[in-house]
Amino acid sequence: MFKNNDFEDIIKNRRSIRTYDADVKISKEEMEAILTDAMRAPSSVNMQPWRFVVVESPEGKEKLRPLIRFNTQQNDTSAAMVVIFGDTNSFENGEKIFSSAVEQGLMPQDVKDKQMAALTPYYANSPREELERVSIIDGSLVAMQLMLVARAYGYDTNPIGGFERKEVAEAFDMDTERYVPVMIVSIGKAKDTGYGSYRLSTEDTVFWK
């Protein structure tokens, strides 16, 4: 349940938190609610390739700890470490996604038929590099949405890109040929306020043509 609906506060006061209150846990039900809201993020042709491994048990965190380089403080104190993978075989769900959309009145049948006719050969013939690229882009979108949703639920996060990617996948039994590690997001109740950060202006980053 949202505890903060102030969007300006959510985006402007988000901090990357490295130390959490280790006594604060997040129930499976609430974590599922957070992830369900996060999965409203957009994805290429709505294939939703994100897959999550929620590492919350002492055993899971012990397994993850040696694989996350200099990010052990987040691992040790957070309520959970959410490991985000991209599924390069996500089109396996294409029929389910589009058929369900038709059943719920979200997509006309003829649009579904055209989509499947166009996308089936595209996914079948795309090189792995392209499927990985799409998975990483979509996985990054859901990661950002997860961090914002977490703040709305009263929690804080830290995105982590520094970890042993192949070893993490293997440690949690994720097929390394199919699943691409994208990011780890620690989540929990912040023990400190974190640090603000300087942001470049639009003069530095935007090109008008």
C-alpha positions as a printed Julia matrix, in Angstrom:
209×3 Matrix{Float64}:
   0.0     0.0     0.0
   1.37    3.4    -0.98
   2.58    5.5     1.93
   3.78    8.38   -0.21
   1.88    9.75   -3.2
   4.0    12.9    -3.5
   5.64   12.33   -6.88
   7.93   15.34   -6.58
   9.26   14.04   -3.28
   9.65   10.52   -4.69
  11.81   11.58   -7.63
  13.69   14.53   -6.11
  14.52   13.01   -2.74
  15.41    9.5    -3.86
  18.85    8.54   -2.6
  21.09    5.55   -3.17
  21.08    3.99    0.28
  23.92    1.7     1.32
  23.04    1.12    5.0
  19.6    -0.11    6.03
  17.87   -0.98    9.27
  18.64   -4.69    9.36
  15.7    -5.31   11.71
  13.16   -4.19    9.1
  11.88   -6.99    6.86
   9.46   -6.85    3.93
   6.8    -9.54    3.81
   6.41  -11.69    0.72
   2.96  -10.19    0.17
   4.25   -6.62    0.24
   7.26   -7.46   -1.92
   4.93   -9.04   -4.48
   2.8    -5.86   -4.43
   5.9    -3.7    -4.98
   7.1    -5.88   -7.85
   3.62   -6.0    -9.39
   3.52   -2.19   -9.47
   7.07   -2.03  -10.78
   6.13   -4.35  -13.63
   3.84   -1.66  -15.02
   7.04   -0.38  -16.67
   7.07   -0.36  -20.47
   8.87   -3.03  -22.47
   9.55   -3.75  -26.12
   6.29   -4.99  -27.72
   5.12   -5.69  -24.16
   7.15   -8.9   -23.82
   8.06   -8.01  -20.21
  11.41   -9.88  -20.25
  12.29   -9.03  -16.66
  12.78  -11.87  -14.21
  13.49  -11.36  -10.5
  15.38  -13.35   -7.91
  14.51  -11.93   -4.48
  17.39  -12.77   -2.17
  16.15  -12.3     1.4
  17.13  -15.37    3.42
  20.39  -15.51    5.4
  21.45  -18.44    3.23
  20.72  -16.56    0.01
  22.55  -13.45    1.17
  25.55  -15.51    2.25
  25.65  -17.02   -1.23
  25.39  -13.58   -2.86
  27.87  -11.79   -0.61
  31.18  -12.84   -2.23
  29.81  -12.03   -5.69
  28.92   -8.35   -5.19
  32.39   -6.86   -4.83
  32.26   -3.64   -2.74
  28.49   -3.72   -2.15
  28.42   -6.01    0.89
  26.94   -3.38    3.23
  23.75   -3.26    1.18
  23.61   -7.05    1.13
  24.14   -7.38    4.88
  21.6    -4.78    6.04
  18.86   -4.61    3.39
  15.53   -6.41    3.64
  16.29   -8.0     0.27
  18.53   -7.9    -2.75
  16.47   -8.04   -5.93
  18.53   -9.53   -8.75
  17.04   -8.53  -12.1
  17.58  -10.69  -15.17
  16.46  -10.28  -18.76
  14.92  -13.3   -20.46
  16.22  -13.59  -24.03
  13.44  -16.12  -24.71
  10.7   -13.79  -23.53
   8.7   -14.23  -26.74
   7.7   -17.65  -25.42
   5.04  -15.65  -23.58
   3.93  -13.78  -26.72
   0.84  -15.9   -27.36
  -0.2   -15.73  -23.69
   0.3   -11.96  -23.48
  -1.54  -11.08  -26.68
  -4.33  -13.64  -26.24
  -4.97  -12.4   -22.71
  -5.04   -8.82  -24.02
  -7.7    -9.83  -26.57
  -9.76  -11.65  -23.91
  -9.69   -8.59  -21.65
 -10.68   -6.22  -24.45
  -7.3    -4.51  -24.48
  -6.4    -5.5   -28.05
  -8.49   -6.34  -31.14
  -8.04   -9.87  -32.52
  -6.79   -8.59  -35.88
  -4.06   -6.55  -34.19
  -3.0    -9.59  -32.2
  -2.81  -11.67  -35.38
  -0.7    -9.04  -37.14
   1.61   -8.7   -34.14
   2.21  -12.43  -33.88
   2.77  -12.75  -37.63
   5.37   -9.98  -37.58
   7.09  -10.78  -34.29
   7.4   -14.55  -34.56
  10.03  -14.44  -37.34
  11.68  -11.37  -35.79
  12.37  -13.14  -32.5
  13.24  -16.41  -34.21
  15.87  -14.74  -36.41
  17.27  -12.06  -34.11
  20.89  -12.6   -33.07
  21.5   -13.11  -29.37
  23.22   -9.72  -29.13
  19.97   -8.0   -30.12
  17.9   -10.04  -27.69
  20.36   -9.22  -24.91
  20.25   -5.53  -25.8
  16.46   -5.45  -25.58
  16.49   -7.41  -22.32
  18.96   -5.01  -20.72
  17.03   -1.94  -21.82
  13.73   -3.32  -20.55
  15.35   -4.64  -17.37
  16.74   -1.17  -16.68
  13.3     0.38  -17.14
  11.74   -1.97  -14.6
  14.67   -1.39  -12.21
  14.06    2.36  -12.22
  10.34    1.85  -11.74
  11.07   -0.54   -8.88
  13.14    2.12   -7.12
  10.38    4.72   -7.44
   7.65    2.3    -6.38
   9.72    1.28   -3.36
   9.82    4.91   -2.2
   6.06    5.14   -2.58
   5.81    2.13   -0.25
   8.11    3.79    2.27
  11.33    1.98    1.44
  14.64    2.97   -0.1
  16.93    1.34   -2.63
  20.34    1.25   -4.24
  20.99    0.14   -7.83
  24.06   -2.07   -8.08
  25.89   -2.81  -11.31
  29.14   -4.03   -9.8
  28.81   -7.78   -9.34
  30.05  -11.03  -10.83
  27.38  -11.46  -13.46
  27.86  -15.02  -14.65
  28.62  -16.31  -11.16
  25.47  -14.7    -9.72
  23.33  -16.32  -12.41
  24.91  -19.71  -11.74
  24.63  -19.32   -7.95
  20.86  -18.88   -8.2
  20.32  -21.55  -10.86
  19.52  -19.16  -13.72
  20.38  -20.54  -17.16
  23.27  -18.35  -18.33
  22.4   -19.03  -21.97
  18.9   -17.68  -21.51
  19.01  -15.09  -18.72
  21.07  -11.91  -18.87
  22.0   -10.29  -15.52
  20.91   -6.64  -15.63
  21.19   -5.15  -12.17
  20.78   -5.78   -8.45
  18.56   -3.46   -6.44
  18.89   -3.49   -2.66
  15.69   -2.55   -0.83
  14.87   -1.82    2.79
  14.32    0.91    5.37
  17.12    3.46    5.22
  19.21    3.83    8.36
  20.58    7.18    7.21
  19.46    9.82    4.73
  22.11    9.1     2.13
  23.87   11.77    0.13
  22.52   14.24   -2.35
  24.25   14.53   -5.69
  25.08   17.24   -8.19
  23.19   16.95  -11.46
  24.27   18.37  -14.77
  21.93   20.98  -16.24
  20.03   20.78  -19.5
  22.68   23.1   -20.92
  25.19   20.28  -20.42
  23.03   17.42  -21.63
  20.36   18.55  -24.1
  20.97   19.32  -27.77
  18.27   21.3   -29.57
  18.05   20.82  -33.32
